[in-house]
Amino acid sequence: MKQFFNDSPIIACSSGHKENCAISILRISGFDDIKDYAACFSINLSNIKPRFAHFTNLIDSRNNDILDQVILLFFPKGASFTGENILEIHCHGNTLNVDKIMKLFVDNFNVKYAQPGEFSYRAYKNKKLSMSQVEGLDLFLNAKSSYGLKAGMSGLSGAIDNDFLKLRDSFIELKSAVELNIDFLDDIGEEQGQELLDKRTEAFDKLLSSLNDRCSTDIDSLLRPDISFIGETNVGKSSLFNLLLNQDRSIVSDIHGTTRDYVSENILIKSQNFRLIDTAGLRETADKIEAEGIKRSLSFSNNSFLKVLVTNPEGLSSVDEKYDLILISKLDLLSKDSIKNIFKELIKLSTSSFIFSSLNDSYIGPIEPVVGSGPTGAASDGPIEPVVGSGPMGAASDGPIEPLEGFSLAFKYYIFSEYSKLTNNDPFVIERHVNKIKELYDSWSQFQLVMRNEKDIAIISSQLNLFNNTIDELVGMIAPDHVLHNIFDNFCIGK
């Protein structure tokens, strides 16, 4: 964090700097007295009312030229984002104008250009933000999913801090119970001392287990939910991709290997952003470019939130991998008897399956479960019509869509339903939180063995003290430099 150790005033454009816009917002933080900049404004800065907007000319004090007409706000020390004096300038957003104004303050006053994240670092240093709040702010600013926004706000608002502080308070109470059994056992009695120790141990274990349960979901799936369509060439992946997007994004032809690299596009489903990925068709090829596309396709599918196999009926018998979903295309070319045989094949697979035709958006699934045949079993002669409220398309918390008309609607509903399952227990998505909680939980599991087998309360106390640093790091009371680097290096300039 050496680049942040300079206490000079800093300036940055917090918004509207990359291209011309109506309004840009500049912030100066860390100056001693607002009157230091009196020559730059046409109003008397001594009369500035904190936290109120003031209209003024912004002047180049070297030649008394008016640079811009701006709105000026002053946030005094202790009542600002950084905890320092902050001057906020709302100016016209021509990038040349923005650069000229910032250069005026850098050249003529003791002001330097801010590093990325330096405003937030000063807020952290001045105890205006906790470590978890800074991490929440970072997540909130960079979120690519609605759950990322929610989790970021949870951190920024202090809700995550509250969870961690409850755990720390419980740990302190547990330590107190242990010390009580060492120093005051004669006063409280052995039975009462043990009862108190058991009660505090159970309370800490319950809180820690609850936090650990929220660390079981894959972070990438929550923050960057990718849905990759994988399969052999010419099975309908690109048709499916275009169908869901409702646009001709991927080239579709009857030539094998038309898609030689992945094509991706975002799709919004119930305010949640997903990325659909149309991948290169899988086949043996001597073409180096196509082979690289296939390699990338496999990499994307293995790291996706949903790994979806698209296959024609003939390819179903050769499925030997685990997929989140199997989509069978071109069923409109088959007879009803052939479709019934496909149902029989699907019973053998442990994958939630749809059957559909990608040619005309006809929806012929999902497959109705049969008791005793596994999670996705189908009756031997199955129903083909859609099943509402059961099977892999089961009703979501806000009620089923009835009827599910068309494959596009059904598939989007399925995507959102599967994603919602990941967020049911309010999972943690900041990697440092997840790592520290898991580390703490593993150590606690080992400590419980010590408590069961060790009779010497002094040894138990010594082992318990080993948790101090890990809990303090989780709460953010201890923050190694490399942790701070990882956080603040991700921030944009001006925040």
GIVENRA-V154661 format. One record per residue. RES is the residue in one letter. SS is DSSP state (helix for helix, strand for strand, loop for the rest). OMEGA is omega in radians with two decimals (999 if undefined). Layout:
BEGIN
res = {RES | RES}
ss = {SS | SS}
omega = {OMEGA | OMEGA}
END
This chain:
BEGIN
res = {M | K | Q | F | F | N | D | S | P | I | I | A | C | S | S | G | H | K | E | N | C | A | I | S | I | L | R | I | S | G | F | D | D | I | K | D | Y | A | A | C | F | S | I | N | L | S | N | I | K | P | R | F | A | H | F | T | N | L | I | D | S | R | N | N | D | I | L | D | Q | V | I | L | L | F | F | P | K | G | A | S | F | T | G | E | N | I | L | E | I | H | C | H | G | N | T | L | N | V | D | K | I | M | K | L | F | V | D | N | F | N | V | K | Y | A | Q | P | G | E | F | S | Y | R | A | Y | K | N | K | K | L | S | M | S | Q | V | E | G | L | D | L | F | L | N | A | K | S | S | Y | G | L | K | A | G | M | S | G | L | S | G | A | I | D | N | D | F | L | K | L | R | D | S | F | I | E | L | K | S | A | V | E | L | N | I | D | F | L | D | D | I | G | E | E | Q | G | Q | E | L | L | D | K | R | T | E | A | F | D | K | L | L | S | S | L | N | D | R | C | S | T | D | I | D | S | L | L | R | P | D | I | S | F | I | G | E | T | N | V | G | K | S | S | L | F | N | L | L | L | N | Q | D | R | S | I | V | S | D | I | H | G | T | T | R | D | Y | V | S | E | N | I | L | I | K | S | Q | N | F | R | L | I | D | T | A | G | L | R | E | T | A | D | K | I | E | A | E | G | I | K | R | S | L | S | F | S | N | N | S | F | L | K | V | L | V | T | N | P | E | G | L | S | S | V | D | E | K | Y | D | L | I | L | I | S | K | L | D | L | L | S | K | D | S | I | K | N | I | F | K | E | L | I | K | L | S | T | S | S | F | I | F | S | S | L | N | D | S | Y | I | G | P | I | E | P | V | V | G | S | G | P | T | G | A | A | S | D | G | P | I | E | P | V | V | G | S | G | P | M | G | A | A | S | D | G | P | I | E | P | L | E | G | F | S | L | A | F | K | Y | Y | I | F | S | E | Y | S | K | L | T | N | N | D | P | F | V | I | E | R | H | V | N | K | I | K | E | L | Y | D | S | W | S | Q | F | Q | L | V | M | R | N | E | K | D | I | A | I | I | S | S | Q | L | N | L | F | N | N | T | I | D | E | L | V | G | M | I | A | P | D | H | V | L | H | N | I | F | D | N | F | C | I | G | K}
ss = {loop | helix | helix | helix | loop | loop | loop | loop | strand | strand | strand | strand | strand | strand | strand | loop | loop | loop | loop | loop | strand | strand | strand | strand | strand | strand | strand | strand | strand | loop | loop | loop | loop | helix | helix | helix | helix | helix | helix | helix | strand | loop | loop | loop | helix | helix | helix | loop | loop | loop | loop | loop | loop | strand | strand | strand | strand | strand | strand | strand | loop | loop | loop | loop | strand | strand | strand | strand | strand | strand | strand | strand | strand | strand | strand | loop | loop | loop | loop | loop | loop | loop | loop | loop | loop | strand | strand | strand | strand | strand | strand | strand | strand | loop | helix | helix | helix | helix | helix | helix | helix | helix | helix | helix | helix | helix | helix | helix | loop | loop | strand | strand | strand | loop | loop | loop | loop | helix | helix | helix | helix | helix | helix | helix | helix | loop | loop | loop | loop | loop | helix | helix | helix | helix | helix | helix | helix | helix | helix | helix | helix | helix | loop | loop | loop | helix | helix | helix | helix | helix | helix | helix | helix | helix | helix | helix | loop | loop | helix | helix | helix | helix | helix | helix | helix | helix | helix | helix | helix | helix | helix | helix | helix | helix | helix | helix | helix | helix | helix | helix | helix | helix | helix | loop | helix | helix | helix | helix | loop | helix | helix | helix | helix | helix | helix | helix | helix | helix | helix | helix | helix | helix | helix | helix | helix | helix | helix | helix | helix | helix | helix | helix | helix | loop | loop | loop | loop | loop | helix | helix | helix | helix | helix | loop | loop | strand | strand | strand | strand | strand | loop | strand | loop | loop | loop | loop | helix | helix | helix | helix | helix | helix | helix | helix | helix | loop | loop | loop | loop | loop | loop | loop | loop | loop | loop | loop | loop | loop | loop | loop | loop | loop | strand | strand | strand | strand | strand | strand | strand | loop | loop | strand | strand | strand | strand | strand | strand | strand | loop | loop | loop | strand | loop | loop | loop | loop | loop | helix | helix | helix | helix | helix | helix | helix | helix | helix | helix | helix | helix | helix | helix | helix | loop | loop | loop | strand | strand | strand | strand | strand | strand | strand | helix | helix | helix | helix | helix | helix | loop | loop | loop | loop | loop | loop | strand | strand | strand | strand | strand | loop | helix | helix | helix | loop | loop | helix | helix | helix | helix | helix | helix | helix | helix | helix | helix | helix | helix | loop | loop | loop | loop | strand | strand | strand | strand | strand | strand | loop | loop | loop | loop | strand | strand | loop | loop | loop | loop | loop | loop | loop | loop | loop | loop | loop | loop | loop | loop | loop | loop | loop | loop | loop | loop | loop | loop | loop | loop | loop | loop | loop | helix | helix | helix | loop | loop | loop | loop | loop | loop | loop | loop | loop | loop | loop | loop | loop | helix | helix | helix | helix | helix | helix | helix | helix | helix | helix | helix | helix | helix | helix | helix | helix | loop | loop | loop | loop | loop | loop | loop | loop | helix | helix | helix | helix | helix | helix | helix | helix | helix | helix | helix | helix | helix | helix | helix | helix | helix | helix | helix | helix | helix | helix | helix | loop | loop | loop | helix | helix | helix | helix | helix | helix | helix | helix | helix | helix | helix | helix | helix | helix | helix | helix | helix | helix | helix | loop | loop | loop | loop | loop | helix | helix | helix | helix | helix | helix | helix | helix | loop | loop | loop | loop | loop | loop | loop}
omega = {-3.06 | -3.09 | -3.12 | -3.02 | 3.09 | -3.10 | 3.11 | 3.02 | -3.12 | 3.12 | 3.08 | 2.97 | -3.08 | 3.09 | 3.04 | -3.12 | -3.05 | 3.10 | -3.12 | 3.13 | -3.08 | -3.05 | 2.96 | -3.12 | 3.08 | 3.10 | 3.01 | -3.09 | 2.97 | 3.11 | -3.08 | -3.01 | -3.13 | -3.11 | 3.06 | -3.08 | -3.05 | -3.08 | -3.07 | -3.05 | -3.09 | 3.09 | 3.14 | -3.08 | 3.10 | -3.10 | -3.13 | 3.07 | -3.09 | 3.03 | 3.06 | -3.14 | -3.13 | 3.10 | -3.09 | 2.94 | 3.02 | -2.91 | 2.96 | -3.01 | -3.11 | -3.11 | 3.10 | 3.07 | 3.02 | 3.14 | -3.06 | 2.96 | -2.92 | 2.94 | -3.06 | 3.04 | 3.13 | 3.08 | -3.04 | 3.14 | -3.14 | -3.12 | -3.13 | -3.13 | -3.10 | -3.01 | 3.11 | 2.97 | 3.11 | 3.01 | -3.11 | -3.07 | 3.07 | -3.05 | 3.04 | -2.85 | 2.97 | -3.04 | 3.08 | 3.12 | 3.13 | -3.13 | -3.12 | 3.14 | 3.13 | 3.14 | 3.09 | -3.11 | 3.14 | -3.08 | -2.97 | -3.14 | -3.13 | -3.09 | 3.09 | 3.07 | -3.11 | 2.99 | 3.05 | 3.10 | -3.03 | 3.08 | -3.14 | 3.10 | 3.12 | 3.06 | 3.10 | -3.12 | -3.12 | 3.05 | 2.99 | 3.07 | 3.01 | 3.11 | -3.13 | 3.09 | 3.09 | 3.12 | 3.09 | 3.11 | 3.09 | -3.14 | -3.12 | -3.10 | -3.03 | -3.05 | 3.07 | 3.09 | -3.14 | 3.12 | 3.05 | 3.08 | -3.12 | -3.13 | 3.10 | 3.12 | 3.08 | 3.09 | -3.09 | -3.11 | 3.13 | -3.12 | 3.11 | 3.06 | -3.13 | 3.12 | -3.10 | 3.14 | 3.05 | 3.11 | -3.14 | 3.10 | 3.12 | 3.11 | 3.10 | 3.10 | 3.09 | 3.10 | 3.13 | 3.12 | 3.11 | -3.13 | 3.11 | 3.12 | 3.09 | -2.95 | -3.02 | -3.10 | 3.14 | -3.10 | -3.04 | -3.14 | -3.06 | -3.10 | -3.13 | 3.11 | 3.14 | 3.13 | 3.11 | 3.13 | 3.13 | -3.12 | -3.13 | 3.11 | 3.14 | -3.12 | 3.12 | 3.14 | -3.14 | 3.14 | -3.12 | 3.12 | 3.11 | 3.10 | -3.13 | 3.10 | -3.13 | 3.14 | -3.00 | -3.08 | 3.12 | -3.06 | -3.11 | 3.13 | -3.14 | -3.03 | -3.13 | -3.06 | 3.10 | 3.06 | -3.06 | 3.06 | -3.08 | -3.14 | -3.14 | 3.14 | 2.99 | 3.08 | 3.07 | -3.13 | -3.11 | 3.07 | 3.10 | 3.14 | -3.14 | -3.14 | -3.12 | 3.12 | -3.07 | 3.06 | 3.14 | -3.08 | 3.11 | 3.09 | 3.14 | 3.06 | 3.11 | 3.11 | 3.14 | 3.11 | 3.12 | 3.09 | -3.07 | 3.08 | -3.13 | 3.04 | -3.09 | 3.12 | 3.13 | 3.08 | -3.10 | 3.12 | -3.12 | 3.09 | 3.09 | -3.11 | 3.05 | 3.06 | 3.06 | -3.12 | 3.03 | -3.01 | 3.10 | -3.13 | -3.10 | 3.05 | 3.02 | -3.11 | 3.06 | 3.14 | -3.06 | -3.12 | 3.11 | 3.12 | 3.10 | 3.09 | 3.10 | 3.12 | 3.12 | 3.13 | -3.14 | 3.13 | 3.13 | -3.08 | -3.12 | -3.11 | -3.07 | 3.00 | 3.05 | 3.08 | -2.97 | 3.05 | 3.02 | -3.09 | 3.02 | -3.06 | -3.10 | -3.08 | -3.06 | -3.07 | -3.10 | -3.14 | -3.10 | 3.11 | 3.10 | 3.10 | 3.07 | -3.07 | 3.05 | 3.10 | -3.10 | -3.05 | 3.00 | 3.11 | -3.14 | 3.12 | -3.04 | 3.06 | 3.11 | 3.13 | 3.12 | 3.12 | 3.08 | 3.10 | 3.10 | 3.06 | -3.14 | 3.11 | -3.09 | 3.10 | -3.07 | -3.07 | -3.13 | -3.10 | 3.00 | -2.97 | 2.92 | 2.86 | -3.04 | 3.00 | -3.11 | -3.04 | -3.08 | 3.10 | 3.08 | -3.04 | -3.06 | -3.07 | 0.08 | -3.08 | -3.10 | 3.13 | 3.06 | -3.11 | 3.10 | -3.11 | 3.13 | -3.01 | -3.09 | -3.11 | 3.10 | 3.05 | -3.03 | 3.08 | 3.11 | 2.79 | 3.09 | -3.11 | -3.12 | 3.10 | -3.10 | 3.03 | 3.09 | -3.13 | -3.08 | 3.12 | -3.05 | -3.03 | 3.05 | -3.06 | -3.12 | 3.01 | -3.11 | 3.01 | -3.06 | -0.20 | 3.07 | -3.03 | 3.08 | -3.09 | -3.09 | -3.12 | -3.12 | -3.10 | 3.11 | 3.10 | 3.11 | 3.13 | -3.09 | 3.12 | 3.13 | 3.13 | -3.13 | 3.12 | -3.12 | -3.02 | -3.04 | -3.07 | 3.07 | -3.02 | 3.04 | -3.13 | 3.07 | -2.97 | -3.13 | 3.11 | -3.11 | -3.11 | -3.10 | 3.13 | 3.11 | 3.09 | 3.13 | -3.11 | 3.11 | 3.12 | 3.13 | 3.11 | 3.10 | 3.14 | 3.13 | 3.05 | 3.10 | -3.12 | -3.12 | -3.00 | -3.05 | -3.14 | -3.10 | -3.08 | 3.12 | 3.10 | 3.09 | 3.13 | 3.13 | 3.12 | -3.13 | -3.14 | 3.12 | 3.13 | -3.01 | -3.06 | -3.10 | 3.12 | 3.11 | 3.09 | 3.10 | -3.14 | -3.11 | 3.11 | 3.02 | -3.10 | 3.10 | -3.09 | -3.09 | 3.09 | 3.12 | 3.09 | -3.09 | -3.12 | -2.97 | 3.10 | -3.12 | -3.08 | 3.05 | 3.06 | 3.12 | 3.13 | 999}
END
